[in-house]
Amino acid sequence: MKLYYTPGACSLASHISLREAGIDFEGVQVDLRSKKTADGKDFTTINSKGYVPALQLDDGELLTENIAILQYIGDQKPDRKLAPPAGSRERYRLVEWLAFISTELHKGFSPFFNPATPDAYKGIARDRLVLRLDWLEKQLGSKQYLMGDQFTVADAYLFTILSWSGAAGLDLARWSGLKQYFDRVAARPAVEQARQAEGLVNK
């Protein structure tokens, strides 16, 4: 497999999940501004959407969108329990979490990465994120991970999005449970390896 990623972008969730699953893959860095891969290729000829993540499967087919890629990765190594079995109620709970993270959190942070976003709108977006994080803190409660004691691909995605909190001027310390959760996930070996590989932390 080949993962097209940008350091610190939402593709980090797929990167973490691949390492958690123990799947061999090649990472290809993408500059989202120039739309060029590290070896100079036009990324839009690989993924016409022009953004990461994109996962090239062993048969050459390309899979895009985090919600799809993360479930695919989880299903490749069911013994790692990164995704509950397809058709189970727990699987739909996983999809529920992935959808929430994607639509309510991921997209909620997007305005802070767009230099054209007016400051007034950033304030509105920040207030909305606070409400979502307040809710998330209550839902997490005393659980180790989103689905309970088992780390899943949803945790890889949530960790990635929470790592953007500073860009929105939000301090995770405001939510003690989320901060503890973030630190707990950050300490996982696969997460450390992925962040080191992307140059996000010192080796």
C-alpha positions in Angstrom: 0.0 0.0 0.0 1.0 3.6 -0.5 -0.3 6.4 1.7 -0.3 9.9 0.4 -0.1 12.3 3.3 0.8 15.8 4.5 2.5 16.2 7.9 0.0 17.0 10.6 -3.0 17.0 8.3 -6.0 14.7 8.7 -4.0 12.0 6.9 -2.2 11.5 10.2 -5.2 9.4 11.3 -4.6 6.9 8.4 -0.9 6.9 9.1 -1.4 6.1 12.8 -4.0 3.4 11.9 -1.7 1.7 9.4 1.0 1.5 12.1 -1.5 0.3 14.7 -2.6 -2.4 12.3 1.0 -3.5 11.5 0.5 -3.0 7.8 3.5 -2.4 5.6 3.1 0.7 3.5 5.0 3.4 1.7 4.4 7.0 2.8 4.5 9.6 0.1 4.5 13.2 1.3 2.3 15.7 -0.5 2.6 19.5 -0.6 -1.0 20.7 -0.6 -0.2 24.2 -1.8 1.8 23.1 -4.9 -0.1 19.8 -5.3 3.2 18.1 -5.8 4.4 14.9 -4.2 7.9 14.7 -2.7 9.2 13.2 -5.9 7.8 16.0 -8.0 4.6 14.3 -9.4 1.4 16.2 -9.9 -0.8 14.9 -7.1 -4.0 15.8 -8.9 -3.1 13.1 -11.5 -3.2 10.6 -8.6 -6.1 12.0 -6.6 -8.2 14.4 -8.6 -9.7 15.8 -5.4 -6.3 17.3 -4.7 -6.2 16.5 -1.0 -5.1 13.9 1.5 -5.4 11.2 2.6 -5.3 8.9 -0.4 -4.5 5.2 -0.1 -3.3 3.3 -3.1 -4.1 -0.3 -2.6 -1.9 -3.2 -3.7 -4.0 -3.7 -6.8 -3.4 -0.1 -7.8 -6.9 1.1 -6.9 -7.1 4.4 -5.0 -9.2 4.9 -1.9 -9.9 8.4 -0.5 -11.8 10.0 2.4 -10.8 9.3 6.0 -14.1 7.5 7.0 -13.6 5.0 4.2 -9.8 4.6 4.5 -9.9 4.1 8.3 -12.5 1.4 8.1 -10.6 -0.3 5.3 -7.5 -0.4 7.3 -9.3 -1.7 10.4 -10.8 -4.5 8.3 -7.5 -5.7 7.0 -6.3 -6.9 10.4 -9.4 -7.8 12.4 -7.2 -9.3 15.2 -6.0 -5.8 16.0 -9.6 -4.8 16.8 -9.3 -1.3 15.3 -12.8 -1.7 13.9 -15.6 -3.9 15.1 -16.9 -6.5 12.7 -19.0 -5.3 9.8 -22.7 -5.6 10.5 -22.4 -5.5 14.3 -24.0 -2.7 16.4 -20.6 -1.7 17.6 -19.5 -1.1 13.9 -22.4 1.4 13.5 -21.2 3.1 16.7 -17.8 3.4 15.2 -19.3 4.9 12.0 -21.3 7.3 14.2 -18.1 8.5 15.9 -16.2 8.8 12.5 -19.1 10.9 11.1 -19.1 13.2 14.2 -15.4 13.7 14.1 -15.5 14.3 10.3 -18.4 16.7 10.1 -18.6 18.4 13.5 -14.9 18.6 14.5 -12.8 18.2 11.4 -14.8 20.7 9.3 -15.2 22.9 12.4 -11.5 23.5 12.4 -11.2 24.1 8.7 -11.8 27.9 8.9 -8.7 28.3 11.0 -6.5 27.0 8.2 -7.9 29.3 5.6 -6.2 32.7 5.5 -9.3 34.2 3.8 -11.6 33.4 6.8 -12.8 36.6 8.4 -11.9 37.0 12.1 -15.6 37.4 12.9 -16.4 34.1 11.4 -13.5 32.5 13.3 -15.1 33.6 16.5 -18.4 31.9 15.5 -16.5 28.7 14.5 -14.6 28.7 17.8 -17.7 29.0 19.9 -19.2 26.1 18.0 -16.1 23.9 18.6 -16.3 24.7 22.3 -19.9 23.3 22.4 -18.8 20.2 20.5 -15.8 19.7 22.8 -17.9 20.2 25.9 -20.2 17.5 24.6 -17.3 15.2 23.7 -15.8 15.6 27.2 -19.1 14.3 28.8 -19.4 11.4 26.3 -15.8 10.3 27.0 -16.3 10.3 30.7 -14.0 7.8 32.4 -13.5 5.7 29.3 -10.0 5.1 28.0 -11.0 5.4 24.4 -14.1 6.4 22.4 -15.4 2.8 22.2 -14.4 1.9 25.8 -11.1 0.1 26.6 -10.3 -0.7 23.0 -8.4 1.7 20.8 -10.0 2.0 17.4 -9.5 4.0 14.2 -11.9 6.6 15.5 -9.3 7.4 18.2 -6.6 7.9 15.6 -8.9 10.4 13.9 -10.0 12.2 17.0 -6.4 12.5 18.2 -5.4 14.0 14.9 -8.2 16.6 15.0 -7.5 17.5 18.7 -3.9 18.2 17.8 -5.2 21.2 15.9 -6.7 22.9 18.9 -3.9 25.4 19.1 -4.7 26.6 15.6 -8.2 27.6 16.8 -6.8 29.3 19.9 -8.2 26.5 22.1 -6.3 25.1 25.1 -7.2 21.4 25.6 -6.4 21.9 29.3 -9.9 23.5 29.5 -11.2 19.9 29.2 -9.3 17.8 31.6 -10.7 14.6 30.4 -9.9 15.3 26.7 -6.4 16.5 27.7 -5.8 13.2 29.5 -7.2 11.3 26.6 -5.0 13.2 24.2 -1.9 12.5 26.2 -2.9 8.8 26.6 -3.2 8.4 22.8 0.0 10.3 22.2 1.9 7.8 24.3 1.0 4.9 22.2 4.0 3.6 20.3 2.3 3.6 16.9 1.2 7.2 17.4 4.7 8.2 18.4 6.2 6.5 15.4 3.7 8.2 13.0 4.4 11.6 14.4 8.1 11.1 14.3 7.9 9.9 10.7 6.0 13.1 9.8 8.5 15.3 11.6 5.9 16.4 14.2 8.0 15.4 17.2 11.7 14.8 17.8 12.9 11.3 17.5 
